[in-house]
Amino acid sequence: MDTFETDPTMTRALALALMRQAKEYLTATKDGDAADQLQRAIDTLLTPRTPVAA
């Protein structure tokens, strides 16, 4: 089984890396609106999550 399928931390790290790369591409193509939206998604991903009570 792939590590990214079993380790949520690794999955989030990969997602973050890909999002940052995509943002660079969007910025290079002068697609500011999409780059801004992706930055907000990155910020959300990096915001500490509060534990959910069961």
N, CA, C and O atoms as a DFTB+ gen file, in Angstrom:
216 C
 N C O
     1  1       0.849      -1.182       0.000
     2  2       0.000       0.000       0.000
     3  2       0.895       1.247       0.000
     4  3       1.935       1.276       0.658
     5  1       0.487       2.239      -0.725
     6  2       1.253       3.472      -0.846
     7  2       1.244       4.238       0.482
     8  3       0.226       4.291       1.171
     9  1       2.383       4.823       0.825
    10  2       2.506       5.576       2.083
    11  2       1.480       6.689       2.169
    12  3       0.935       6.949       3.242
    13  1       1.207       7.353       1.045
    14  2       0.266       8.474       1.054
    15  2      -1.165       8.029       1.321
    16  3      -2.000       8.833       1.734
    17  1      -1.447       6.769       1.091
    18  2      -2.783       6.257       1.371
    19  2      -2.969       5.931       2.846
    20  3      -4.098       5.895       3.337
    21  1      -1.876       5.696       3.552
    22  2      -1.986       5.251       4.941
    23  2      -1.581       6.309       5.959
    24  3      -1.917       6.183       7.137
    25  1      -0.868       7.348       5.534
    26  2      -0.378       8.361       6.471
    27  2      -0.961       9.727       6.119
    28  3      -0.516      10.360       5.162
    29  1      -1.955      10.189       6.886
    30  2      -2.594      11.470       6.583
    31  2      -1.616      12.653       6.579
    32  3      -1.799      13.602       5.817
    33  1      -0.598      12.601       7.411
    34  2       0.380      13.690       7.450
    35  2       1.142      13.767       6.133
    36  3       1.379      14.855       5.609
    37  1       1.519      12.627       5.607
    38  2       2.224      12.598       4.326
    39  2       1.300      13.059       3.194
    40  3       1.732      13.762       2.280
    41  1       0.055      12.667       3.261
    42  2      -0.906      13.070       2.245
    43  2      -1.084      14.582       2.244
    44  3      -1.102      15.209       1.184
    45  1      -1.215      15.169       3.435
    46  2      -1.361      16.628       3.539
    47  2      -0.102      17.344       3.063
    48  3      -0.194      18.389       2.418
    49  1       1.062      16.801       3.369
    50  2       2.323      17.410       2.936
    51  2       2.432      17.396       1.413
    52  3       2.856      18.382       0.811
    53  1       2.056      16.288       0.794
    54  2       2.087      16.204      -0.662
    55  2       1.085      17.184      -1.269
    56  3       1.401      17.876      -2.237
    57  1      -0.100      17.242      -0.713
    58  2      -1.114      18.171      -1.215
    59  2      -0.611      19.611      -1.126
    60  3      -0.795      20.393      -2.059
    61  1       0.014      19.957      -0.019
    62  2       0.542      21.303       0.166
    63  2       1.620      21.613      -0.871
    64  3       1.630      22.696      -1.457
    65  1       2.510      20.678      -1.092
    66  2       3.582      20.888      -2.077
    67  2       3.003      21.090      -3.474
    68  3       3.446      21.974      -4.208
    69  1       2.023      20.281      -3.841
    70  2       1.408      20.410      -5.156
    71  2       0.631      21.716      -5.291
    72  3       0.639      22.338      -6.354
    73  1      -0.034      22.128      -4.229
    74  2      -0.773      23.388      -4.251
    75  2       0.177      24.569      -4.419
    76  3      -0.118      25.498      -5.170
    77  1       1.301      24.541      -3.736
    78  2       2.274      25.630      -3.864
    79  2       2.845      25.682      -5.279
    80  3       3.053      26.763      -5.828
    81  1       3.095      24.524      -5.862
    82  2       3.609      24.480      -7.227
    83  2       2.550      25.014      -8.201
    84  3       2.872      25.790      -9.101
    85  1       1.316      24.610      -8.028
    86  2       0.241      25.085      -8.894
    87  2       0.082      26.597      -8.773
    88  3      -0.176      27.275      -9.767
    89  1       0.234      27.123      -7.573
    90  2       0.120      28.574      -7.377
    91  2       1.216      29.305      -8.148
    92  3       0.963      30.360      -8.730
    93  1       2.415      28.762      -8.157
    94  2       3.503      29.373      -8.929
    95  2       3.154      29.401     -10.412
    96  3       3.395      30.403     -11.086
    97  1       2.588      28.309     -10.925
    98  2       2.205      28.260     -12.339
    99  2       1.108      29.277     -12.646
   100  3       1.154      29.958     -13.670
   101  1       0.130      29.375     -11.763
   102  2      -0.946      30.336     -11.973
   103  2      -0.422      31.764     -11.947
   104  3      -0.847      32.599     -12.745
   105  1       0.490      32.044     -11.041
   106  2       1.085      33.373     -10.966
   107  2       1.869      33.677     -12.243
   108  3       1.805      34.791     -12.762
   109  1       2.600      32.697     -12.741
   110  2       3.390      32.877     -13.964
   111  2       2.506      33.141     -15.178
   112  3       2.919      33.830     -16.111
   113  1       1.291      32.594     -15.168
   114  2       0.384      32.817     -16.292
   115  2      -0.507      34.030     -16.060
   116  3      -1.448      34.273     -16.815
   117  1      -0.209      34.777     -15.027
   118  2      -0.941      36.011     -14.692
   119  2      -2.414      35.761     -14.373
   120  3      -3.265      36.610     -14.640
   121  1      -2.709      34.608     -13.808
   122  2      -4.072      34.285     -13.388
   123  2      -4.180      34.575     -11.890
   124  3      -4.214      33.668     -11.058
   125  1      -4.232      35.852     -11.582
   126  2      -4.201      36.299     -10.196
   127  2      -5.371      35.837      -9.358
   128  3      -5.198      35.501      -8.187
   129  1      -6.570      35.814      -9.940
   130  2      -7.749      35.405      -9.163
   131  2      -7.635      33.956      -8.708
   132  3      -7.902      33.637      -7.549
   133  1      -7.241      33.089      -9.617
   134  2      -7.093      31.675      -9.262
   135  2      -5.949      31.483      -8.275
   136  3      -6.058      30.680      -7.348
   137  1      -4.852      32.217      -8.466
   138  2      -3.716      32.114      -7.546
   139  2      -4.125      32.574      -6.143
   140  3      -3.712      31.982      -5.146
   141  1      -4.932      33.627      -6.072
   142  2      -5.410      34.112      -4.771
   143  2      -6.306      33.082      -4.087
   144  3      -6.199      32.863      -2.880
   145  1      -7.182      32.456      -4.854
   146  2      -8.058      31.437      -4.280
   147  2      -7.246      30.245      -3.793
   148  3      -7.534      29.677      -2.739
   149  1      -6.237      29.873      -4.558
   150  2      -5.394      28.755      -4.148
   151  2      -4.610      29.121      -2.891
   152  3      -4.403      28.267      -2.028
   153  1      -4.173      30.371      -2.772
   154  2      -3.471      30.798      -1.565
   155  2      -4.376      30.692      -0.348
   156  3      -3.928      30.297       0.729
   157  1      -5.650      31.042      -0.511
   158  2      -6.591      30.898       0.609
   159  2      -6.756      29.432       0.987
   160  3      -6.878      29.105       2.167
   161  1      -6.760      28.553      -0.003
   162  2      -6.851      27.115       0.280
   163  2      -5.598      26.636       1.018
   164  3      -5.688      25.821       1.937
   165  1      -4.441      27.140       0.618
   166  2      -3.186      26.795       1.300
   167  2      -3.239      27.273       2.744
   168  3      -2.871      26.542       3.663
   169  1      -3.698      28.507       2.936
   170  2      -3.805      29.050       4.297
   171  2      -4.741      28.194       5.147
   172  3      -4.466      27.951       6.322
   173  1      -5.836      27.740       4.561
   174  2      -6.782      26.886       5.278
   175  2      -6.133      25.563       5.655
   176  3      -6.309      25.069       6.768
   177  1      -5.383      24.996       4.721
   178  2      -4.702      23.729       4.996
   179  2      -3.702      23.876       6.137
   180  3      -3.507      22.945       6.919
   181  1      -3.072      25.036       6.232
   182  2      -2.049      25.248       7.261
   183  2      -2.625      25.700       8.600
   184  3      -1.904      25.744       9.597
   185  1      -3.909      26.035       8.637
   186  2      -4.532      26.443       9.884
   187  2      -4.682      25.240      10.795
   188  3      -5.222      24.213      10.384
   189  1      -4.209      25.354      12.031
   190  2      -4.343      24.204      12.948
   191  2      -5.820      23.833      13.122
   192  3      -6.687      24.686      13.311
   193  1      -6.060      22.535      13.051
   194  2      -7.420      22.038      13.213
   195  2      -7.701      21.768      14.677
   196  3      -6.841      21.278      15.409
   197  1      -8.909      22.091      15.091
   198  2      -9.309      21.789      16.460
   199  2      -9.893      20.379      16.480
   200  3     -10.610      19.986      15.560
   201  1      -9.585      19.626      17.525
   202  2     -10.110      18.261      17.610
   203  2     -11.641      18.271      17.688
   204  3     -12.237      19.132      18.335
   205  1     -12.246      17.321      17.031
   206  2     -13.699      17.193      17.033
   207  2     -14.096      16.239      18.147
   208  3     -13.586      15.122      18.232
   209  1     -15.008      16.686      18.999
   210  2     -15.477      15.823      20.095
   211  2     -16.341      14.706      19.526
   212  3     -17.183      14.928      18.656
   213  1     -16.119      13.534      20.025
   214  2     -16.870      12.367      19.521
   215  2     -18.190      12.196      20.200
   216  3     -18.931      11.265      19.884
